[in-house]
């Protein structure tokens, strides 16, 4: 069972990175580290999103009186991605969080 969960995460990672790294990228150690960390971050975002949504569904079903067995839930993994469109344009509300992302003029990061 553990092997199949690991393989499902690898399938998710392959879906996230569907192309080739440009020849002029990833040649230096720092570039490869940045690429690897970005890939891991995106994978973890999908896993966290799916886990959050699954938890909400389970909570609503339990609140409605439907019994949900913990043994059954342990067999469900959050690595599904058929509901995610990986190509396209994404828009994020940076205005709301911009003060947290951009350094202030004094050079200190906003907290």
Secondary structure as a PSIPRED ss2 file (coil, helix, strand):
# PSIPRED VFORMAT (PSIPRED V4.0)

   1 X C   1.000  0.000  0.000
   2 X H   0.000  1.000  0.000
   3 X H   0.000  1.000  0.000
   4 X H   0.000  1.000  0.000
   5 X H   0.000  1.000  0.000
   6 X H   0.000  1.000  0.000
   7 X H   0.000  1.000  0.000
   8 X H   0.000  1.000  0.000
   9 X H   0.000  1.000  0.000
  10 X H   0.000  1.000  0.000
  11 X H   0.000  1.000  0.000
  12 X H   0.000  1.000  0.000
  13 X H   0.000  1.000  0.000
  14 X H   0.000  1.000  0.000
  15 X H   0.000  1.000  0.000
  16 X H   0.000  1.000  0.000
  17 X C   1.000  0.000  0.000
  18 X C   1.000  0.000  0.000
  19 X C   1.000  0.000  0.000
  20 X C   1.000  0.000  0.000
  21 X C   1.000  0.000  0.000
  22 X C   1.000  0.000  0.000
  23 X C   1.000  0.000  0.000
  24 X C   1.000  0.000  0.000
  25 X C   1.000  0.000  0.000
  26 X C   1.000  0.000  0.000
  27 X C   1.000  0.000  0.000
  28 X C   1.000  0.000  0.000
  29 X H   0.000  1.000  0.000
  30 X H   0.000  1.000  0.000
  31 X H   0.000  1.000  0.000
  32 X H   0.000  1.000  0.000
  33 X H   0.000  1.000  0.000
  34 X H   0.000  1.000  0.000
  35 X H   0.000  1.000  0.000
  36 X H   0.000  1.000  0.000
  37 X H   0.000  1.000  0.000
  38 X H   0.000  1.000  0.000
  39 X H   0.000  1.000  0.000
  40 X H   0.000  1.000  0.000
  41 X H   0.000  1.000  0.000
  42 X H   0.000  1.000  0.000
  43 X H   0.000  1.000  0.000
  44 X H   0.000  1.000  0.000
  45 X H   0.000  1.000  0.000
  46 X H   0.000  1.000  0.000
  47 X H   0.000  1.000  0.000
  48 X H   0.000  1.000  0.000
  49 X H   0.000  1.000  0.000
  50 X H   0.000  1.000  0.000
  51 X H   0.000  1.000  0.000
  52 X H   0.000  1.000  0.000
  53 X H   0.000  1.000  0.000
  54 X H   0.000  1.000  0.000
  55 X H   0.000  1.000  0.000
  56 X H   0.000  1.000  0.000
  57 X H   0.000  1.000  0.000
  58 X H   0.000  1.000  0.000
  59 X H   0.000  1.000  0.000
  60 X H   0.000  1.000  0.000
  61 X H   0.000  1.000  0.000
  62 X H   0.000  1.000  0.000
  63 X H   0.000  1.000  0.000
  64 X C   1.000  0.000  0.000
  65 X C   1.000  0.000  0.000
  66 X C   1.000  0.000  0.000
  67 X C   1.000  0.000  0.000
  68 X C   1.000  0.000  0.000
  69 X C   1.000  0.000  0.000
  70 X H   0.000  1.000  0.000
  71 X H   0.000  1.000  0.000
  72 X H   0.000  1.000  0.000
  73 X H   0.000  1.000  0.000
  74 X C   1.000  0.000  0.000
  75 X C   1.000  0.000  0.000
  76 X C   1.000  0.000  0.000
  77 X C   1.000  0.000  0.000
  78 X C   1.000  0.000  0.000
  79 X C   1.000  0.000  0.000
  80 X C   1.000  0.000  0.000
  81 X C   1.000  0.000  0.000
  82 X C   1.000  0.000  0.000
  83 X C   1.000  0.000  0.000
  84 X C   1.000  0.000  0.000
  85 X C   1.000  0.000  0.000
  86 X C   1.000  0.000  0.000
  87 X C   1.000  0.000  0.000
  88 X C   1.000  0.000  0.000
  89 X C   1.000  0.000  0.000
  90 X C   1.000  0.000  0.000
  91 X C   1.000  0.000  0.000
  92 X C   1.000  0.000  0.000
  93 X C   1.000  0.000  0.000
  94 X H   0.000  1.000  0.000
  95 X H   0.000  1.000  0.000
  96 X H   0.000  1.000  0.000
  97 X H   0.000  1.000  0.000
  98 X H   0.000  1.000  0.000
  99 X H   0.000  1.000  0.000
 100 X H   0.000  1.000  0.000
 101 X H   0.000  1.000  0.000
 102 X C   1.000  0.000  0.000
 103 X E   0.000  0.000  1.000
 104 X C   1.000  0.000  0.000
 105 X C   1.000  0.000  0.000
 106 X C   1.000  0.000  0.000
 107 X C   1.000  0.000  0.000
 108 X C   1.000  0.000  0.000
 109 X E   0.000  0.000  1.000
 110 X C   1.000  0.000  0.000
 111 X C   1.000  0.000  0.000
